[in-house]
Amino acid sequence: MKVLFYIFVAIGCVYVFYIGAMAVSSYLEVTSIVEEVVNERASRTERQDRALRVRDDIARKVAASGIVVDDRSVSVSDEGKTLEVGVRWNWPLVVYQEREYLSVPMKHDRTFTVPERR
C-alpha cells in the first residue's frame, strides 16, 4: 500500500512541475508577444489609432499562440509618450472533458515609452 501511495505522490509531483512549467511558458510567450507588437506597431501608427491597433494585434497573436483571451482581457491605454499594456488570462490547472475546473489567473502589465512616429 505504501508503494501505491508513493507512486501517486510521484505522479502528483510530476504533474505540478509540468503545470508550473507550462504556466511560466505561457507568461514568457505573452511577454514576448507584447514587446514584439509594441515595438512593431507603436511608433508606426497614428496616435489616434495606436491603442486600438496594438490591442487588436496583441489579442490576435496571443490567441494564435493557443492562450485563451478575449477582447476585455487585453487593455492598452495611450498616455502620449507612454503606452500602458495589460494582458490578463487564466492558465488551467485541472481540465476534464474540455471544461476548466481550476485555473490560475495570470497577468502581464507593462508601460512602454513610445518614440515619435517615423
N, C-alpha and C positions, 0 to 999 in steps of 0.2 A: 504494500500500500504506500509506503514511503517513496518507492521508486516512481510510482504513478504521480504522486504529488510533486516530486522534483521535476518530472517531465513537463507537467503543466506550468510550473513556475518558470522553467527554461523557455517554454513556448511563449509565455506572457512577457518575459524579458525581451525576447527577440521581437515580439510584436510592438512593444513600447519603443524600442530602439528604431524600428522601421518607421513607425508613425512619426516619431520625432525627426528623423532624417528627412522624411517627405515634407513635413511642415517647414523645416528650415529651407529645403529646396524650393518650396513654393514662395517663401518670403524673398529669397535671393532672386527668383525669377521675376517677381513683381518689382523689386527694386531695380533690376537691370532694365525692365521694360519702361518704367517711369523715367529713368535717366535717359534712355535712348530716345523716347518720344519728346521729352522736353528739349534735349539738345538738338534734335532734328527739326522740330516744329516751331518752338517758341520764338526764335529770332527771325524766322522766315514768314511769319504770319502777321497780318494787320492786328493791331491791338484789340479792335472790336470783336474779332473772331477768334482770338488766340485761345482763350479759356475753353470755349466750346469745342474747337478742333482738337486741342490737346486732350480734353476729357474723352471725346469720342474715340480718338486713336488709342488711348490707354485702355479703355473698356474693350475695344475690339481686339487688341493684341493680347490682353490678359485672358479674355475668353478663348481666343485661338490657342493659347498655351494649355488649356484644359482646366483652368481655375474658374470656378463659377462666381461671376459677379454680375450685377445688374447696373443700370444707369445711376441709381441712387447710391451705389457703393463707391463710386468714383467722384470726388469733388475737386474742382480746380477753381481757384479764385485769383484774379489778376489784380494786383495792387500797384500797377505802374511798372516799376523796375523789378518787382519781385513776383514770382508765381508760386502760390501755395497749392501743393498737390496732396491729396489724401485718398488712400485706397483702403477699403475695408472688405474682408471676406472671411468666410468660415472654413476651416480645414476639418473635414470629417474624421472622427476617431473610430466610431462604430457605425458601420453601414450594413444593413441587411435587406436584401431584395430591393436594391436601389433606393432605400429610404435611410436618411441620416437619423440616428438615434442620439448621438453625442458628437458635438463638434467644438472646436476651439476657435474663438473669434481672434482674428489677426488683423493688424493694421500697419500701414506704412504712411507716415506723414513726413513731408519734406518741403522746405522753402528754397526756391532757386532764384538766383539773380539772373535776370534776362538782359542780354546785351541789346543794343539798339538794332533795329531792323536793317538787314543788309540790302 
